[in-house]
């Protein structure tokens, strides 16, 4: 039995969410009207997972989340409005230790909630078994490190190995990253550690809705030595840039006039998750030398990208799967490992170091 605490100031929203989970048959549900009640019930009810609204009277969700994580850490799924303002607050919640977020239904709740019911159930179930990552003042520590870190710029060399038949790719290197649940906090522990003279571009497919990716890219840009951009239009792949796939679209590599570009394209109906890690991987296999590509599979539910990343390794690319030790949700990395697609398996704190080591050796 999963003990779930629903925290929302809307009585109708509380009833709707309770009905969804009670119908599942394996949830024990308690409800709170605001953050203060949530903190008290966290002590007495001792839930396995909490859904937490952000905007509430008496004590808001962010304040409550800070207290929850300080007193009795528990997996928390934020109930967030899909607006840019809601995205900024949700990203702050993820930095404070929340595991994931679900969309707050708009309009007629009884109708809107039916559209996201399966997503809500799946995310809460995954969160109930997720690894909690406490906030550790990471951003401040990274900013301090960036001011003193110096890394010699390596000289990229073209690959001397023959390419697989049918490939027309140059020797330029590329890092691709696939990530979902728990991704924002995890990426904050990797991307800011890449130095300003890092010689390969980095492409990130992070499952996110459209209103979230721009605030997320702006947040990462404030933390990273490299320039971080939300992908809005086709851009030539250049060193010193990290491209975050835009929500509501897929991120792919294309070839135009002899140049490799990163581009956004409409969501493919064939894929379950977006921006799609699998489509990013397939496009890289089509237009890049696999031996000059590093694929990184991080925390997340499901199997997005497992097939193309496994093929990347088979063709001579190098891949990293985040270890169960550090993954918030050990779904996507576990699938890559199961298929034999991981060159190495590492906890999050060792991933940036390994990327840099491989790039220097190329």
Phi, psi and omega in degrees: 000129180265123179271115185244132173250121179259124183240114181198141181280348179271118179297323180294317179297318178299315181296317181297314180295319179299317180299319180300313186279329176294328179292340179289332175090348182234025177243135168256121192244133168238159183229149177227149184268342181199179186298322181297316176297324179297316179298317181293317180289334175297328178283317189267316181281329181054064182292157173276335182203150181230137165260130190229119174289157180268308184267106180216152176285166176071304172212121183283172185295322182292319177296315179299318181299317179301318180290320178300315183289332179282323186269307182213088183303134183212147177299129182236133174249118181283141173261107194238142173285142182273058175240165179295322177296317177296325179295317180298316179294322180293319178297323176295321178296319178296324177292329179281348176129357176298148183276319187200184178216153175233152183289137175277119182301141176250171179066224179283108188303316184299329178275316184292324185292333179296330182290335184242012184301314181297320179295318180300311181298313182298317183289322179291320177299314180297319181295326182301332179252013185280157174275130181273132178245111183287148174291133184232028182064033187299317185301316181295320180295319180295316180302320178294320180294323183298329184286341184244348185283133174228129179229129181295138182282122179285160177260106181300137179240141177294150178292136179265353181278144179293146178278155175302153182306137175089354182271138174235081185231148178271187185265006182292141182274163182204140173248129176239140184231130174245134186199151180221242184305129182084004187294313183305313178295320181294316178297329177293343178262001181239302189298320179294347179272354175280127186287163184299335180261021178301126193271356181246141172291157182234130179243132185238123171255098179251120180298115182204150175285165186304321185283352186265330191289327178293311176301324179294316179297320179295320177298313180295324179298327179287343182258338191260150172286328176278157176283130179248126185232139166282130185286113181248332183211164179299133180225142176293140179289121182228148174299155175085008181232141173244124181253122176266123179300134182288134175299145183084007180211173173248149181255126184219159172262135179229164179243123179221127178051041177078005181243148175270129178236155169256135188219154173260142176223158182305148180307132176281127179292347179285342185255144181278328187239148182215149348305138189282123175290321181299314180294323176300312180299318180297318181294325178293318178298329182283325190242359183233158173285113184304329181289350178247025180236137172246123177254133182237120180251117185249184184312144176160156175282152170089205188224016184303126177091350184299320182293310183289326178291325176294319176294323176302313179296318180300327181271008175106000175284169178245138184228148176239131171250130177294139184283158176299332180304324184244342185295132175297312174230116186271061181256294182298315177296320181299321180294320178295317179297315181301325181276000182078021185264005182257121173293320178211156179239123187222148170289159188303324185291349180251359187288313180301318179301318180292321177301311180298319180298315180295321180294319179295329182277353184280000000 
